[in-house]
Amino acid sequence: MGASTPRHHLSSQPLPLLTKRIFTYALYALLPLAVLHYLLFSPRPPAPPPLAAVSSPPHGDRTLSVLRFLVTSVRRRGR
């Protein structure tokens, strides 16, 4: 008789399994809701400035003139 399992041990086992299953389903249900909440209510990053407000690089004109020179010199060699 000493080797038998007590009755209270057998009756209390389904409750933790049920609690674990409920917790698992609740977690699986809350994760997509949390992601959806983040996507809908997170602050938006600031919009980039318009292209007219962006200044050109300091040597932009010189680079453009060098490229034009190279293109015209290649065209002249082809003739």
Short mmCIF file of the C-alpha atoms (twelve columns), coordinates in Angstrom:
data_MODEL
# 
_entry.id   MODEL 
# 
loop_
_atom_site.group_PDB 
_atom_site.id 
_atom_site.type_symbol 
_atom_site.label_atom_id 
_atom_site.label_alt_id 
_atom_site.label_comp_id 
_atom_site.label_asym_id 
_atom_site.label_seq_id 
_atom_site.Cartn_x 
_atom_site.Cartn_y 
_atom_site.Cartn_z 
_atom_site.pdbx_PDB_model_num 
ATOM 1  C CA . MET A 1  0.000  0.000  0.000   1 
ATOM 2  C CA . GLY A 2  2.857  2.383  0.521   1 
ATOM 3  C CA . ALA A 3  3.862  2.189  -3.142  1 
ATOM 4  C CA . SER A 4  0.537  3.405  -4.553  1 
ATOM 5  C CA . THR A 5  0.128  6.951  -5.823  1 
ATOM 6  C CA . PRO A 6  -2.008 9.262  -3.640  1 
ATOM 7  C CA . ARG A 7  -5.415 10.249 -5.031  1 
ATOM 8  C CA . HIS A 8  -4.831 14.008 -4.846  1 
ATOM 9  C CA . HIS A 9  -1.808 13.673 -7.126  1 
ATOM 10 C CA . LEU A 10 -3.862 12.039 -9.876  1 
ATOM 11 C CA . SER A 11 -6.743 14.498 -9.698  1 
ATOM 12 C CA . SER A 12 -4.584 17.635 -9.845  1 
ATOM 13 C CA . GLN A 13 -2.680 16.705 -13.008 1 
ATOM 14 C CA . PRO A 14 -5.319 17.669 -15.673 1 
ATOM 15 C CA . LEU A 15 -5.637 21.197 -14.275 1 
ATOM 16 C CA . PRO A 16 -2.020 22.223 -15.070 1 
ATOM 17 C CA . LEU A 17 -2.347 20.691 -18.547 1 
ATOM 18 C CA . LEU A 18 -5.535 22.664 -19.137 1 
ATOM 19 C CA . THR A 19 -3.902 25.828 -17.818 1 
ATOM 20 C CA . LYS A 20 -0.873 25.268 -20.022 1 
ATOM 21 C CA . ARG A 21 -3.064 24.729 -23.085 1 
ATOM 22 C CA . ILE A 22 -5.121 27.876 -22.381 1 
ATOM 23 C CA . PHE A 23 -1.945 29.883 -21.847 1 
ATOM 24 C CA . THR A 24 -0.489 28.595 -25.121 1 
ATOM 25 C CA . TYR A 25 -3.608 29.473 -27.116 1 
ATOM 26 C CA . ALA A 26 -3.782 32.906 -25.499 1 
ATOM 27 C CA . LEU A 27 -0.156 33.530 -26.387 1 
ATOM 28 C CA . TYR A 28 -0.702 32.468 -29.996 1 
ATOM 29 C CA . ALA A 29 -3.740 34.765 -30.178 1 
ATOM 30 C CA . LEU A 30 -1.983 37.773 -28.634 1 
ATOM 31 C CA . LEU A 31 1.177  37.685 -30.757 1 
ATOM 32 C CA . PRO A 32 -0.543 38.617 -34.055 1 
ATOM 33 C CA . LEU A 33 -2.554 41.270 -32.225 1 
ATOM 34 C CA . ALA A 34 0.635  42.781 -30.826 1 
ATOM 35 C CA . VAL A 35 2.234  42.854 -34.280 1 
ATOM 36 C CA . LEU A 36 -0.884 44.413 -35.782 1 
ATOM 37 C CA . HIS A 37 -0.963 47.041 -33.028 1 
ATOM 38 C CA . TYR A 38 2.700  47.847 -33.655 1 
ATOM 39 C CA . LEU A 39 2.148  48.229 -37.387 1 
ATOM 40 C CA . LEU A 40 -0.945 50.394 -37.018 1 
ATOM 41 C CA . PHE A 41 0.040  52.645 -34.133 1 
ATOM 42 C CA . SER A 42 3.825  52.986 -34.324 1 
ATOM 43 C CA . PRO A 43 5.052  56.520 -35.092 1 
ATOM 44 C CA . ARG A 44 5.854  57.123 -38.733 1 
ATOM 45 C CA . PRO A 45 9.406  58.088 -39.695 1 
ATOM 46 C CA . PRO A 46 9.751  61.663 -40.963 1 
ATOM 47 C CA . ALA A 47 9.280  62.113 -44.687 1 
ATOM 48 C CA . PRO A 48 12.443 62.739 -46.712 1 
ATOM 49 C CA . PRO A 49 12.893 66.318 -47.910 1 
ATOM 50 C CA . PRO A 50 11.763 67.116 -51.451 1 
ATOM 51 C CA . LEU A 51 14.381 66.920 -54.183 1 
ATOM 52 C CA . ALA A 52 14.397 70.691 -54.710 1 
ATOM 53 C CA . ALA A 53 15.540 71.241 -51.130 1 
ATOM 54 C CA . VAL A 54 18.435 68.783 -51.387 1 
ATOM 55 C CA . SER A 55 21.634 70.574 -52.310 1 
ATOM 56 C CA . SER A 56 23.963 69.147 -54.919 1 
ATOM 57 C CA . PRO A 57 27.333 67.788 -53.865 1 
ATOM 58 C CA . PRO A 58 30.099 70.411 -53.679 1 
ATOM 59 C CA . HIS A 59 31.850 69.178 -56.832 1 
ATOM 60 C CA . GLY A 60 28.724 68.241 -58.756 1 
ATOM 61 C CA . ASP A 61 29.255 70.817 -61.527 1 
ATOM 62 C CA . ARG A 62 32.876 69.806 -62.038 1 
ATOM 63 C CA . THR A 63 31.959 66.109 -62.227 1 
ATOM 64 C CA . LEU A 64 29.230 66.859 -64.732 1 
ATOM 65 C CA . SER A 65 31.588 68.884 -66.903 1 
ATOM 66 C CA . VAL A 66 34.210 66.097 -66.821 1 
ATOM 67 C CA . LEU A 67 31.579 63.551 -67.864 1 
ATOM 68 C CA . ARG A 68 30.441 65.781 -70.733 1 
ATOM 69 C CA . PHE A 69 34.039 66.194 -71.864 1 
ATOM 70 C CA . LEU A 70 34.600 62.423 -71.844 1 
ATOM 71 C CA . VAL A 71 31.400 61.739 -73.756 1 
ATOM 72 C CA . THR A 72 32.205 64.324 -76.424 1 
ATOM 73 C CA . SER A 73 35.795 63.087 -76.760 1 
ATOM 74 C CA . VAL A 74 34.607 59.506 -77.254 1 
ATOM 75 C CA . ARG A 75 32.095 60.665 -79.861 1 
ATOM 76 C CA . ARG A 76 34.816 62.601 -81.725 1 
ATOM 77 C CA . ARG A 77 37.095 59.548 -81.842 1 
ATOM 78 C CA . GLY A 78 34.314 57.455 -83.322 1 
ATOM 79 C CA . ARG A 79 33.973 59.738 -86.369 1 
# 
